[in-house]
Amino acid sequence: MTPPELAERLLTGLRLRDDRMLRTLLAADARLTVDARGDGDGDGDGHGRGTGHGTEVRGPADIVVALLARLAGPAGTALSIGAANGGPAIVQRDPDGTVTAVLCFDGEGAIDALWLSTAPARLDHWNRRGDRHRSRRHPV
């Protein structure tokens, strides 16, 4: 599968919250790095406690659990395909259009690495006035 095809399937699996489908997209040794610095404590968990600089999750089953937990927003939250770091990415927007997460990935055939950014400072440029609904390439 090409990266655009993987992005389409990843988006579908996330929207449907289909853990089985999502696991089939991931390589056996896949890893997810979560950057949520700016959540108040720097540990990357989005909960405002801890002391680290982010988290890494390994293996398809654990990655799927983490993605479904982190990309579950309130009613009206939307997921779409965008572009970041030179490739397709999954972009999460809250009901008012503010980007709250960007998921990038690497791999052909299967996804072997994912990066999820929910750090407000890293998403600032996605949320500049006038940029919210444009489909542009953004560095994450």
Buried (B, 14 or more C-beta within 10 A) or exposed (E): BEBEEBBBBBBBBBEEEBBEBBBEBBBEEBBBBBBBBBBEBBBBBBEEEBEEEBBEBEBBEEBBBBBBEBBEBEEEBEBEBBBBBEBBBBBBBBEEEEBBBBBBBBBEEBBBBBBBBBBBEBBEEBBEEEEEEEEEEBEB
